[in-house]
């Protein structure tokens, strides 16, 4: 039998398994069969018969042993196969987990790359997103993965970006992949354009924000904003008056504080024409023949100082030309003068701000009103003062790529209007392909605003133009002194005394009226700068700096009441502790600012009993949320309410959330009663006639001990039946003391046989409902 089994196991390869030795170790049966046959041959039949019987019995026993051994072997085999299957399954799970994790990593990395790309366009485009919210992340949605990007401002030019991808493997295995980086606007850090192209707020209704007064007859000539500080230049009317101011514009909605100021030309009345701040220095065009360029150290805002070694005179002795315009980029200052006997345009190396070096110059034969430079191409707004020229030129285009070698090459000019016109303001798009030119002069019909295609500076072409008349009669063209362009809107700082600030829709320049306009209340006298979402203008004295922002739009303010588990609720149990959660959302990005929360303790409609949260005001996080407010409670039963007040920001109006009511329902206490023998104070259920007894009620509740009063009623029956004539007596308004009250005593009598009964009624308090106790019967013998 063993050989037969081995043969079968060999067929499936089991004999090669180490544990099969258990089967092979079974005693051989072949020798036993041979011995039996030998004994038969010798005739020992009787003995063989006896032995045979014994062997049959042993064989049966051995057969059972073989079966057990086989079963054990099969069990071990099954365990081995199960282990292999489990390992295979686990390996497969690991492969799936690894693949899923890699996909999540790829999605997280993709979002980081998207944010890096946006930061190169405009750092302000880097915003929060969440696939589970209304603000989805870019790219195709995947129901298995949730992508979320959290953006935290580090400073004006850099942001911390955290990319998260969450997913679940089964219901009990939530997973998260998180990557983080920092993106920065390096061009702006170095003094580039800090104006965001993302329009926020209601620019169809712009509003005047903060201003600064620098004193009479000391109007602003220019302004440049960097790192929440505005650098304002002025042209004072007398000696020893500051002509350079550092203004704190971190909060644009207030009267702006002056941090510091300086008179850079203390011995003369010379003012400053324009300014460009970069890093720790401000570069100014000085209206003095002594030095047309001055460099001011602004590293200490409260104490700006002129760098003596950096004051540079670029003109020859006897030349009366002074500084008139300036532009800074990539460690170069581009300086424009009024008309000079020599060159009016200079390229100055300021890689060492303490030792500026003039590298090249160019004869314009006219004053230079404005300069902008992109990709080594300089654009100059000029009037045509060359009496020998037959062509008027309001724009010159110069190649300054070889300025370090002393070479500047004129590439092109733009001459749309007669010589009576003058190029005044310039702005170039971030991609360097579109130039905007503002003009002015004696004019009744010629355009004063142009958009030009300068993709190829050697061959520029007009895109669009606009004649803009004054508000009074429209027959006299205004002067466009300065320009900023954002998205489809052009922000113009003009000579119109009634509507000095105008916004025109570039997609609808054919409109006879601007997209929006403001009377800034003072005559525009200087430049304009855009920083972030706000516009800064320089104008006459008592408002030398004026900040202009968009009209405010309404935010959506949502308040929810949460319990201790952070679940939203509208009702709760007495003794619970609650808090508020507030979300402020809007259509123009995530609102910023602060929220004040009021908790009303005596009304469900936010009208009375208001208590200001001890932690007010709460700052909104970068998702526009405050959660949690301070805890309120444990609370008694009653009506409560919460309301949030949003303080607003530069885009969103102040506003209030809807009143959120909270009902704390009264609880029902437990009433237990016991009848006592007045003589010994023992509880009784049966007494002889003549025994003096009383009833006691004890109340317990879920929160604190119930207070108030109890009414006791004694009945002539054993069921507390209120039928007429069944009440023996009533004790009303018995005060609870530590949750217990006693009725007055009663002496039983024969007429009470066979039984009477007591019932207590609790009258309730501020936390607990009124409730009846059980009916207690007392047998009277």
HELIX and SHEET records of a PDB file:
HELIX    1   1 UNK A    2  UNK A   12  1                                  11    
HELIX    2   2 UNK A   14  UNK A   16  5                                   3    
HELIX    3   3 UNK A   18  UNK A   20  5                                   3    
HELIX    4   4 UNK A   21  UNK A   24  1                                   4    
HELIX    5   5 UNK A   30  UNK A   41  1                                  12    
HELIX    6   6 UNK A   45  UNK A  121  1                                  77    
HELIX    7   7 UNK A  123  UNK A  125  5                                   3    
HELIX    8   8 UNK A  186  UNK A  189  1                                   4    
HELIX    9   9 UNK A  301  UNK A  303  5                                   3    
HELIX   10  10 UNK A  308  UNK A  310  5                                   3    
HELIX   11  11 UNK A  403  UNK A  405  5                                   3    
HELIX   12  12 UNK A  506  UNK A  508  5                                   3    
HELIX   13  13 UNK A  541  UNK A  543  5                                   3    
HELIX   14  14 UNK A  750  UNK A  752  5                                   3    
SHEET    1   A 4 UNK A 129  UNK A 130  0                                        
SHEET    2   A 4 UNK A 146  UNK A 155 -1                                        
SHEET    3   A 4 UNK A 158  UNK A 168 -1                                        
SHEET    4   A 4 UNK A 174  UNK A 184 -1                                        
SHEET    1   B 4 UNK A 202  UNK A 212  0                                        
SHEET    2   B 4 UNK A 545  UNK A 551 -1                                        
SHEET    3   B 4 UNK A 534  UNK A 539 -1                                        
SHEET    4   B 4 UNK A 524  UNK A 531 -1                                        
SHEET    1   C 4 UNK A 220  UNK A 226  0                                        
SHEET    2   C 4 UNK A 229  UNK A 234 -1                                        
SHEET    3   C 4 UNK A 244  UNK A 248 -1                                        
SHEET    4   C 4 UNK A 258  UNK A 262 -1                                        
SHEET    1   D 4 UNK A 272  UNK A 278  0                                        
SHEET    2   D 4 UNK A 281  UNK A 286 -1                                        
SHEET    3   D 4 UNK A 293  UNK A 297 -1                                        
SHEET    4   D 4 UNK A 305  UNK A 306 -1                                        
SHEET    1   E 4 UNK A 323  UNK A 329  0                                        
SHEET    2   E 4 UNK A 332  UNK A 337 -1                                        
SHEET    3   E 4 UNK A 345  UNK A 349 -1                                        
SHEET    4   E 4 UNK A 357  UNK A 362 -1                                        
SHEET    1   F 4 UNK A 368  UNK A 374  0                                        
SHEET    2   F 4 UNK A 377  UNK A 382 -1                                        
SHEET    3   F 4 UNK A 395  UNK A 399 -1                                        
SHEET    4   F 4 UNK A 409  UNK A 414 -1                                        
SHEET    1   G 4 UNK A 421  UNK A 428  0                                        
SHEET    2   G 4 UNK A 434  UNK A 441 -1                                        
SHEET    3   G 4 UNK A 449  UNK A 453 -1                                        
SHEET    4   G 4 UNK A 461  UNK A 466 -1                                        
SHEET    1   H 4 UNK A 480  UNK A 486  0                                        
SHEET    2   H 4 UNK A 489  UNK A 494 -1                                        
SHEET    3   H 4 UNK A 501  UNK A 505 -1                                        
SHEET    4   H 4 UNK A 516  UNK A 518 -1                                        
SHEET    1   I 3 UNK A 556  UNK A 562  0                                        
SHEET    2   I 3 UNK A 579  UNK A 585 -1                                        
SHEET    3   I 3 UNK A 625  UNK A 626 -1                                        
SHEET    1   J 5 UNK A 571  UNK A 573  0                                        
SHEET    2   J 5 UNK A 660  UNK A 665  1                                        
SHEET    3   J 5 UNK A 638  UNK A 646 -1                                        
SHEET    4   J 5 UNK A 594  UNK A 600 -1                                        
SHEET    5   J 5 UNK A 610  UNK A 612 -1                                        
SHEET    1   K 4 UNK A 571  UNK A 573  0                                        
SHEET    2   K 4 UNK A 660  UNK A 665  1                                        
SHEET    3   K 4 UNK A 638  UNK A 646 -1                                        
SHEET    4   K 4 UNK A 655  UNK A 656 -1                                        
SHEET    1   L 5 UNK A 571  UNK A 573  0                                        
SHEET    2   L 5 UNK A 660  UNK A 665  1                                        
SHEET    3   L 5 UNK A 638  UNK A 646 -1                                        
SHEET    4   L 5 UNK A 594  UNK A 600 -1                                        
SHEET    5   L 5 UNK A 618  UNK A 619 -1                                        
SHEET    1   M 3 UNK A 670  UNK A 677  0                                        
SHEET    2   M 3 UNK A 692  UNK A 700 -1                                        
SHEET    3   M 3 UNK A 740  UNK A 742 -1                                        
SHEET    1   N 3 UNK A 670  UNK A 677  0                                        
SHEET    2   N 3 UNK A 692  UNK A 700 -1                                        
SHEET    3   N 3 UNK A 746  UNK A 747 -1                                        
SHEET    1   O 5 UNK A 686  UNK A 687  0                                        
SHEET    2   O 5 UNK A 776  UNK A 780  1                                        
SHEET    3   O 5 UNK A 755  UNK A 762 -1                                        
SHEET    4   O 5 UNK A 709  UNK A 715 -1                                        
SHEET    5   O 5 UNK A 727  UNK A 735 -1                                        
SHEET    1   P 4 UNK A 686  UNK A 687  0                                        
SHEET    2   P 4 UNK A 776  UNK A 780  1                                        
SHEET    3   P 4 UNK A 755  UNK A 762 -1                                        
SHEET    4   P 4 UNK A 771  UNK A 772 -1                                        
END                                                                             
